[in-house]
């Protein structure tokens, strides 16, 4: 899934389920609940034990698009895509991870927080259409609006934050 297609999908779905936990079974149950709740874009962070098996399991399911988060190097990118990830999210702008995503034919969404980071992600290639405003501003909608205004005009920069 290329960056343009992923940005369109994420825009249509309006939200994704992002999971980080230290327990494989809890991760599976939580993501099952997210799917039952209507989420169709799913992200497992690579910090989850057994993450590649979880990605493979959920990637086989109809109607969902699964990706990997906290991707920090090309080897992790390759393993995630081999397991079935169709997009890669990184908390940083790493040209090697972005290039790996391009070579693997999947979307890359690097984490950005400053206008400079957003510009670097925008110029890096596949991230041109989608970079994450990470961490999202704590100010709620006004802070998110400020984050979106910093994005290059042709890019999509959804804010990324967490709830517990």
N, C-alpha and C positions, 0 to 999 in steps of 0.2 A: 504494500500500500504506500503510494508516494505521499509526499507532504501535502500537496494540493488536495488529494482525495481525503487524507486524514483531517485536514483543517475543515473541509466541508462537512465531514461526518461529525466532528466534534461540535461544529456550529449547529448542526441539526439536532444532535442529542442534547446539547447545552450543558452536560455534566458527565463526569466519568467517576467511576469508583476506583479509588487508589488505596491499596492495602499494604500496611506495614505492621507486622507482628512477629513475635519470636517463636510461634508455634504453628507447625504445618497444618494440623487438623483445624485449629481455630481459623487459620487463613482460609481454608477450603469452605468451612461453614459460613464465615462472614461474606465471602464472595458469592456463595450460593444465595444468601439472603439479599445481597445487592442485585443479583440477576432477577430474583423473584420480585424485587421492588421496582424493576423496570430499567436498571442500568444495562446498557449495551456496549459501552466502552469500558474495558476493565484493565487496570494496571496493577501488576504485582511488583513490588520493589524487590530488588535482588538481595535485600537483607533478610528476606523470609526464608527460613530453612525449607529445603525441598522445592525451591521456587521454580526450577526448570520443569519438574514433574507437574506442578500446579499449572504452569503456563501451557504445557502440552495437553493436560486434561481439559482445561477450559477452552483452548483453541480448537478442539475437536467439536465443540458445541455449535449448533446452528444459531444464527442471529446475534452473536457477540463478536467483538473485535478485541483481541487480547494484546497487551503490550507489556514491556518490562520497564521498570523505573530504577533510578539510582544506578544507571549504567555509567561506569567510570572509565572503561577502556575497551578497545576493539575486541579483545578475547571475550569479554562478557557480552558484547553486542552479538558476536557470532554464536555463542551458546544460546542466547535468548532467542534469536531468530531460528536457529536449528530446532528449538523446542516448540516454535509456533508463534512467537511474538511478531506482530505486524507493525508495531511502532516502538520506538525507544525514547525514553525520557532520561535526561541527565540533569543533576542539580547545578551543573556548570556548563559554560560554553567551551567544549573541548573539540578542536578541529579534527582530531583523530577519530573520535566517536562519531562525529557528523559524517566524516569520509567513510567510515565503516558502514554506517547506515545507508549511505548512497550506494556503496558497492554491493550491499546485501539487498537492495531494492525495497527498503522500508522507510517509513517516516521517522524523522528525528526531531525531538522537541527539547532543545537545550534550555536549561534554566537561566534566566536573565533577571537582573534587578535594576541595572542602571541603563541609561540610554546608550552608553558605549557598548555594554554587553549585548544589548538588543541589536545594535548596528553590526557587531561582529557576527552574531548568529544569523542575521539577515543576509550578510554577504557570504556566509559559509556554504550556501548551496541549498540542500533540501530543507534546511531550517527556514528558508526564505519565507515560507507561508505560516510557520507555526513555531513560536518560542513561548516558553512558560514564564510568566512573571512570578518568580520564586525567590524568597517566600512572598506570598501575597501580603499587601499592606494590611495592618490590623484595623484600619479605619473603616472597614466594611465597604459598601458601595462607593462612597466618595473616593476612598483610597484606591479601589480597583479602577475607577474611571481615570484617575491620574495615571495609573500604571498603563492602561490601554492607550492613553494619549501619547505616551512616550514611544509606542511601537512605530516602526516604519510604516508608511501608509499602505504598503502591500502585504503586511504581515498580520498574523493573528496571534495575539499574546494573552491567552487565558490565564487568570491568576490561579495560583496553586496554593492551597492552605489545607489545614487538617481540622478534623473534629474527632472527638473521642466518645 
